[in-house]
Amino acid sequence: MTNWAELSDQLEGALGLANKPLAITFHDAASGVDRFQSSMPSPADDGRTGAVPAGCVFWMHAADQTFSTVAQDHANCSVGSVTHGFLGLMDVMENGDVGALLESGWVTPEAAMALPVVEEQPEEVVYGPLGESPTDPDVVFLRITGRQLMVLHDAFPDLRIEGKPQCHIIAIAKAGEMAASVGCQLSRVRTQMPNAEVTCAIPAGQLSDLLERLETTAAADHAVAQYAADDMARFA
């Protein structure tokens, strides 16, 4: 297996991350990883409940522990259940949360139909720190600043920049394409992620190549920063 602890350390150093990179892995059978522990609240009027308000909340818990999740754990958020392959869009169109999003104008039916999703229904999705991943993950997930997004885009100009919903970048990365998200209000409220943060999802198999590109980008950025600092000295 790849040395994910070493790659995680390299990625943290290259970008100066404040939050540890996460590993997200989709399993078509029981993974053997302990399931996320949480009591589920009373269901909403449409029957929705889950271990957390939405699957994106697992990103916050995964900074400190590795755990598995199943469809029921994600079920309070219809959008996340669809993007992660647990349910089809037609399964959730009558749900109250989908109705609220459509009625508010936050998303159109056309945009919902075009949403990237995980094609194969998983049995489990495992989350945790990349450096502690028990298997080769599908996706490396980052919480980053605007400057760190700049560095990633410089290193990988084909990086897709996506909007709402934030969770669909997981499906994009699982399909083999790197994507960042400016975030979405739904996720920001549920995760309480700082407004200054955005997110990025990287196909795990592309991480080594990205790290090589980041070294080149970092050297160029250092040279330009030194030039800019020297040039600004004339204005002191």
Solvent accessible surface area in square Angstrom, and as a share of the most:
residue,aa,sasa,rsa
1,M,150,0.67
2,T,59,0.34
3,N,88,0.45
4,W,16,0.06
5,A,49,0.38
6,E,89,0.40
7,L,21,0.10
8,S,6,0.04
9,D,96,0.50
10,Q,78,0.35
11,L,0,0.00
12,E,41,0.19
13,G,62,0.60
14,A,39,0.30
15,L,9,0.05
16,G,54,0.52
17,L,19,0.10
18,A,99,0.77
19,N,36,0.18
20,K,112,0.47
21,P,0,0.00
22,L,6,0.03
23,A,4,0.03
24,I,0,0.00
25,T,12,0.07
26,F,25,0.10
27,H,37,0.16
28,D,132,0.68
29,A,60,0.46
30,A,85,0.66
31,S,32,0.20
32,G,76,0.73
33,V,33,0.19
34,D,118,0.61
35,R,99,0.36
36,F,19,0.08
37,Q,150,0.67
38,S,57,0.37
39,S,102,0.66
40,M,77,0.34
41,P,87,0.55
42,S,101,0.65
43,P,84,0.53
44,A,41,0.32
45,D,161,0.84
46,D,55,0.28
47,G,48,0.46
48,R,39,0.14
49,T,27,0.16
50,G,2,0.02
51,A,10,0.07
52,V,12,0.07
53,P,64,0.40
54,A,1,0.01
55,G,3,0.03
56,C,10,0.06
57,V,14,0.08
58,F,0,0.00
59,W,2,0.01
60,M,47,0.21
61,H,66,0.30
62,A,0,0.00
63,A,31,0.24
64,D,124,0.64
65,Q,85,0.38
66,T,40,0.23
67,F,4,0.02
68,S,1,0.00
69,T,0,0.00
70,V,24,0.14
71,A,38,0.29
72,Q,106,0.47
73,D,2,0.01
74,H,1,0.01
75,A,35,0.27
76,N,28,0.14
77,C,7,0.04
78,S,2,0.01
79,V,20,0.12
80,G,3,0.03
81,S,1,0.01
82,V,7,0.04
83,T,0,0.00
84,H,3,0.01
85,G,11,0.11
86,F,7,0.03
87,L,76,0.38
88,G,36,0.35
89,L,35,0.17
90,M,132,0.59
91,D,93,0.48
92,V,1,0.01
93,M,53,0.23
94,E,163,0.73
95,N,30,0.16
96,G,41,0.39
97,D,19,0.10
98,V,13,0.07
99,G,19,0.18
100,A,58,0.45
101,L,21,0.10
102,L,45,0.23
103,E,152,0.68
104,S,83,0.53
105,G,57,0.55
106,W,50,0.17
107,V,27,0.16
108,T,68,0.40
109,P,69,0.43
110,E,127,0.57
111,A,50,0.39
112,A,17,0.13
113,M,127,0.57
114,A,80,0.62
115,L,30,0.15
116,P,41,0.26
117,V,48,0.27
118,V,8,0.05
119,E,142,0.64
120,E,111,0.50
121,Q,123,0.55
122,P,12,0.07
123,E,94,0.42
124,E,20,0.09
125,V,0,0.00
126,V,6,0.03
127,Y,1,0.00
128,G,2,0.02
129,P,7,0.04
130,L,0,0.00
131,G,28,0.27
132,E,115,0.52
133,S,11,0.07
134,P,69,0.44
135,T,56,0.33
136,D,73,0.38
137,P,10,0.06
138,D,48,0.25
139,V,0,0.00
140,V,0,0.00
141,F,1,0.00
142,L,1,0.00
143,R,33,0.12
144,I,1,0.01
145,T,59,0.34
146,G,47,0.45
147,R,145,0.53
148,Q,16,0.07
149,L,29,0.14
150,M,92,0.41
151,V,6,0.04
152,L,0,0.00
153,H,76,0.34
154,D,73,0.38
155,A,7,0.05
156,F,30,0.12
157,P,85,0.54
158,D,116,0.60
159,L,8,0.04
160,R,82,0.30
161,I,81,0.41
162,E,36,0.16
163,G,28,0.27
164,K,97,0.41
165,P,9,0.06
166,Q,1,0.00
167,C,12,0.07
168,H,6,0.03
169,I,0,0.00
170,I,0,0.00
171,A,5,0.04
172,I,7,0.04
173,A,1,0.01
174,K,63,0.27
175,A,93,0.72
176,G,37,0.35
177,E,74,0.33
178,M,1,0.01
179,A,0,0.00
180,A,0,0.00
181,S,0,0.00
182,V,81,0.46
183,G,9,0.08
184,C,9,0.06
185,Q,114,0.51
186,L,45,0.23
187,S,5,0.03
188,R,33,0.12
189,V,99,0.57
190,R,57,0.21
191,T,11,0.06
192,Q,155,0.69
193,M,6,0.03
194,P,66,0.42
195,N,131,0.67
196,A,79,0.61
197,E,19,0.09
198,V,21,0.12
199,T,0,0.00
200,C,0,0.00
201,A,0,0.00
202,I,0,0.00
203,P,11,0.07
204,A,6,0.05
205,G,79,0.75
206,Q,55,0.24
207,L,0,0.00
208,S,58,0.37
209,D,63,0.33
210,L,0,0.00
211,L,11,0.06
212,E,120,0.54
213,R,97,0.35
214,L,1,0.00
215,E,123,0.55
216,T,99,0.58
217,T,15,0.09
218,A,45,0.35
219,A,67,0.52
220,A,55,0.42
221,D,33,0.17
222,H,129,0.58
223,A,62,0.48
224,V,98,0.56
225,A,60,0.47
226,Q,94,0.42
227,Y,147,0.56
228,A,41,0.31
229,A,57,0.44
230,D,83,0.43
231,D,47,0.24
232,M,133,0.60
233,A,66,0.52
234,R,170,0.62
235,F,154,0.64
236,A,131,1.02
